[in-house]
Amino acid sequence: MQIEISPEVLLSQLGYAKNDSSLKQAEDVINGTKNFNKFSKHIISLNDHLKKMNAYVALSNSSNYLKIKCDENDAEEILTEFHDEVSHWAGKYNVDVEKLDKKHVYYILGSN
């Protein structure tokens, strides 16, 4: 069974208030992310798993992608675990991510 993540569900699961602006942004992310519905249900579990690392999945303010972010002030062990977890998640679900230079941030680009 394929679970479809709607803009409302995405916002709710990521902890955002539902208003016209955030709904539009979530819709743009869903429409702009290649094959979003192939892996979308796994975004919620990734976000839940990252919370213990002081990391999260969020809407990007600068692009129509979701971002995966970890606080730069975290201990080196946590940062390493964060990068390993993102890499493992992306590989497991065939998701293309782009790491920003010198930051603990990834953009979720989509899936093939």
C-alpha positions in Angstrom: 0.0 0.0 0.0 1.3 3.4 -1.0 0.8 6.2 1.5 0.6 9.6 0.0 2.0 12.5 1.9 -0.1 15.6 1.3 1.1 19.1 2.1 -1.1 19.1 5.2 0.4 15.8 6.4 3.9 16.9 5.7 3.5 20.2 7.6 1.9 18.4 10.5 4.5 15.7 10.8 7.4 18.2 10.6 5.8 20.5 13.2 4.7 23.4 11.1 1.6 25.5 11.5 -0.8 25.1 8.6 -1.4 28.5 6.9 -1.7 29.5 3.3 2.0 30.3 3.0 3.3 27.1 4.5 0.8 25.0 2.6 1.9 26.6 -0.7 5.6 26.0 0.2 4.9 22.4 1.1 3.0 21.9 -2.2 5.9 23.5 -4.1 8.4 21.1 -2.3 6.2 18.0 -3.2 5.8 19.1 -6.8 9.5 20.1 -7.2 11.0 17.0 -5.7 11.5 14.2 -8.2 9.4 11.1 -7.4 8.5 12.5 -4.0 5.8 9.9 -3.4 8.3 7.0 -3.9 10.1 7.9 -0.6 7.9 10.5 1.2 6.7 8.3 4.0 10.3 7.6 5.0 10.9 11.4 5.5 8.7 11.3 8.6 10.6 8.3 10.1 13.9 10.0 9.3 12.8 13.2 11.0 11.8 11.2 14.1 15.1 9.3 14.1 17.2 12.5 13.8 15.6 14.2 16.8 17.9 12.4 19.2 20.8 14.0 17.3 19.4 17.5 17.6 18.7 17.3 13.9 15.6 17.6 11.8 13.9 17.7 8.4 12.5 21.1 7.5 11.2 23.3 4.6 14.0 25.3 3.1 13.7 29.1 3.0 15.9 29.4 0.0 14.8 26.5 -2.3 11.8 24.3 -3.1 13.4 21.3 -1.4 13.2 19.8 2.0 16.5 20.2 4.0 18.0 17.9 6.6 19.9 19.9 9.2 22.0 19.3 12.3 23.0 22.0 14.7 26.7 22.9 14.1 27.4 23.2 17.8 26.9 19.5 18.4 29.7 17.2 19.4 31.8 15.7 16.7 30.4 12.2 17.4 26.9 13.5 16.9 27.8 15.2 13.7 29.5 12.1 12.4 26.4 10.0 13.3 24.2 12.6 11.6 26.1 12.4 8.3 26.3 8.6 8.5 22.5 8.4 9.1 21.7 10.8 6.2 23.9 8.8 3.9 22.4 5.5 5.0 18.9 6.8 4.6 19.5 8.2 1.2 21.1 4.9 0.0 18.4 2.7 1.5 15.6 4.6 -0.2 17.5 5.6 -3.4 17.2 9.3 -2.6 19.5 11.9 -4.1 20.7 14.4 -1.5 23.0 17.4 -1.9 25.3 18.4 0.9 26.0 22.1 1.3 29.7 23.0 1.5 31.0 23.4 5.0 27.6 23.0 6.6 25.7 20.2 8.2 22.8 20.6 5.8 21.5 18.4 3.0 18.8 19.1 0.4 16.5 16.2 -0.6 16.5 16.4 -4.4 14.4 13.4 -5.2 14.6 9.8 -6.3 15.2 7.9 -9.6 
